[in-house]
Amino acid sequence: KKVKVGIIGGAGYTGGELLRLLVNHPGVEITLVTSESFAKKKVSDEYPNLKGRIPLTFENYRKEGAAACEFIFLAKPQSNSFSMVKDLFGKVRIIDLSGDFRFSSAKDFESWYHTPHLAPNLLKEAVYGLPELFGNEIKRARLVANPGCYPTGIILATFPLAKEGLIEPEVDASAVSGFSGAGRTPSPNSMAYSVAENIRPYKIGVHPHTGEVEAIIKKATGKALHLNFVPQVAGFERGILSVIFLRMKKKISPKLIAGLYQKSYRSCPFVRILREGTFPEIKSTAFTNFCDLGWHLSGDKTILVITALDNLVKGAAGQAIQNLNLMAGFPEDEGLI
């Protein structure tokens, strides 16, 4: 039996990736795609690669139409999800790709996003949608908060060693993203030409993904950490390469490091641990839901962990479908391999 899914916000980068992936999912029937800017246009006119594959037209959002689905992907810009989640919670199962429900408290959300949280009573219902850490909770969830693109790679790099209490609480991370991370809406700071032949740091010290990483590591391990994070955008479309600097509390062997990563992600189909001395590249994960992870022991007590992933897939739409698979009882990799 196929499940009926809807995509709210189908005209953006993430909405387009959801459509590209879901048309190949054997367990899914797409019954609704919304876009206020493209209402009444054929979906295949906006996405020519889908001609003959999806007969729908874009619609304006209506609560009644969305409630007729079994699962809804909310692919709206930040702070646009509140009213829709309040409309639909309890009627359909929701996967929200914004940051609106990633924090457990309204106070933490407001301190990073500098805007009031408009549905604080639903925060206790939201499950953080990183399947490698919270898979069992995701299976039962009615509301999943899909992780941010940067936090996905940084958390996967940090979690195994933080869980064992092996690292100091000060963590540094530098990450370079393709310009698609800024969305499709044109602006001087997000257009491709602004980063052509260039890499530009932005939101240093204030990027909300900093707080997201800190909060989720604390939730998953019980250990507090402070993240010094340098996000950067560069002149390629998709992908994120992150370098995470972890300082060990005591000397540790390469064999133990390798063993911890392998043990933590042995049953995770989308985390690929590279052999020691082999490092990830963005091209190896483009258009896939994989996160590749490599590491290097620098001296006795510093580990450099490098992750690569596609910000539009494992960092957004693919991970959302991975969550759908768990929620609907499908194989975790259904429609993603």
Secondary structure, DSSP 8 states (H G I E B T S, - for coil): --EEEEEESTTSHHHHHHHHHHTT-TTEEEEEEE-STTTTSBHHHH-GGGTTT---B-B---HHHHHTSSEEEE---TT-SHHHHHHHBTTBEEEE-SSTTSSSSHHHHHHHH-S--S-GGGGGGEEE--HHHHHHHHHH-SEEE---HHHHHHHHHHHHHHHTT-B-SEEEEEEEEEGGGG-SS--TTTSGGGGTT-EEE-STTT-HHHHHHHHHHHHHHS---EEEEEEEEESSSS-EEEEEEEEBSS---HHHHHHHHHHHHTT-TTEEE--TT----GGGTTTSS-EEEEEEEETTTEEEEEEEE-TTIIIIIHHHHHHHHHHHT--TTTTT-
